[in-house]
Amino acid sequence: METHAPACGDLPPMPMYPYMTSPVPADYDFKGYEPLGGSRFAEYKDGDAPYDLTSKSLIRQSDELARSRRVHVKNAMKHIWSAYKEKAFGRDELHPISGRATSNWGGMGTTLVDSLDTLWLMGMKDEFWEGRDWVRDHLSHDHVGAVSGFETTIRSLGGLLAAYDLSGDDVFLEKADDLG
């Protein structure tokens, strides 16, 4: 394994970063840098966007492309939700390869709660209301244990508040208040 000496102190040599062949000198001039992958994305090299994003033609083309992809994105969500419902409903996570369900985020139905706003926005209302029923009937914060404050805030509290904001259902606000 190729290594280089770190720039600070008497630390042991560190492995080379995968695509660097040697350390970059402090006075290296990046103006001539060519990114890996040939010239892909070279138009962004200087921080410029190569397209006129206000062009009506480009906006229409972009919108058509997004609309053509929308059905595939929703089908992917249906597939994922179906697997979650079958193998892990109410659990924190579904491991996609093993198909195993775990509750490593305090047993708060983290994936379910975090998915509610996506279900609503994708028009998957039956799935949303199923999730709401689980939140109403089973979500409890009484015996959670140690959890990440950051993850709990963005996924659980954020999920509950987003679901409340979208649906107006007080169940979500009550559970958010209980959590927060």
Solvent accessible surface area in square Angstrom, and as a share of the most:
residue,aa,sasa,rsa
1,M,190,0.85
2,E,106,0.47
3,T,65,0.38
4,H,54,0.24
5,A,81,0.63
6,P,22,0.14
7,A,115,0.89
8,C,83,0.49
9,G,71,0.68
10,D,151,0.78
11,L,101,0.50
12,P,98,0.62
13,P,86,0.54
14,M,98,0.44
15,P,79,0.49
16,M,29,0.13
17,Y,136,0.52
18,P,120,0.76
19,Y,123,0.47
20,M,65,0.29
21,T,116,0.67
22,S,62,0.40
23,P,73,0.46
24,V,62,0.35
25,P,78,0.49
26,A,121,0.94
27,D,126,0.65
28,Y,94,0.36
29,D,90,0.47
30,F,119,0.50
31,K,169,0.72
32,G,60,0.58
33,Y,89,0.34
34,E,113,0.51
35,P,37,0.23
36,L,122,0.61
37,G,39,0.38
38,G,55,0.53
39,S,84,0.54
40,R,154,0.56
41,F,137,0.57
42,A,36,0.28
43,E,78,0.35
44,Y,98,0.37
45,K,88,0.37
46,D,118,0.61
47,G,70,0.67
48,D,90,0.47
49,A,63,0.49
50,P,57,0.36
51,Y,121,0.46
52,D,90,0.47
53,L,118,0.59
54,T,111,0.65
55,S,35,0.22
56,K,164,0.70
57,S,68,0.44
58,L,50,0.25
59,I,81,0.41
60,R,139,0.51
61,Q,115,0.51
62,S,61,0.40
63,D,58,0.30
64,E,100,0.45
65,L,86,0.43
66,A,61,0.47
67,R,134,0.49
68,S,63,0.41
69,R,138,0.50
70,R,149,0.54
71,V,83,0.48
72,H,123,0.55
73,V,83,0.48
74,K,61,0.26
75,N,75,0.38
76,A,49,0.38
77,M,25,0.11
78,K,94,0.40
79,H,135,0.60
80,I,101,0.51
81,W,9,0.03
82,S,64,0.41
83,A,29,0.23
84,Y,4,0.01
85,K,92,0.39
86,E,134,0.60
87,K,103,0.44
88,A,3,0.02
89,F,66,0.28
90,G,10,0.09
91,R,104,0.38
92,D,0,0.00
93,E,42,0.19
94,L,38,0.19
95,H,58,0.26
96,P,123,0.77
97,I,176,0.89
98,S,77,0.50
99,G,21,0.20
100,R,142,0.52
101,A,18,0.14
102,T,13,0.07
103,S,44,0.28
104,N,103,0.53
105,W,67,0.23
106,G,19,0.19
107,G,38,0.36
108,M,3,0.01
109,G,0,0.00
110,T,4,0.02
111,T,33,0.19
112,L,0,0.00
113,V,1,0.00
114,D,51,0.26
115,S,17,0.11
116,L,0,0.00
117,D,40,0.21
118,T,49,0.29
119,L,0,0.00
120,W,55,0.19
121,L,131,0.65
122,M,49,0.22
123,G,42,0.40
124,M,7,0.03
125,K,72,0.30
126,D,115,0.60
127,E,44,0.20
128,F,0,0.00
129,W,86,0.30
130,E,64,0.29
131,G,0,0.00
132,R,47,0.17
133,D,49,0.25
134,W,34,0.12
135,V,0,0.00
136,R,111,0.40
137,D,82,0.42
138,H,119,0.53
139,L,5,0.02
140,S,58,0.37
141,H,28,0.13
142,D,109,0.57
143,H,175,0.78
144,V,30,0.17
145,G,63,0.61
146,A,110,0.85
147,V,57,0.33
148,S,44,0.29
149,G,54,0.52
150,F,137,0.57
151,E,44,0.20
152,T,18,0.11
153,T,72,0.42
154,I,87,0.44
155,R,48,0.18
156,S,2,0.01
157,L,43,0.21
158,G,28,0.27
159,G,3,0.03
160,L,0,0.00
161,L,77,0.38
162,A,29,0.22
163,A,0,0.00
164,Y,69,0.26
165,D,119,0.62
166,L,60,0.30
167,S,28,0.18
168,G,50,0.48
169,D,24,0.13
170,D,83,0.43
171,V,24,0.14
172,F,0,0.00
173,L,75,0.37
174,E,114,0.51
175,K,41,0.17
176,A,4,0.03
177,D,114,0.59
178,D,84,0.44
179,L,41,0.20
180,G,84,0.81
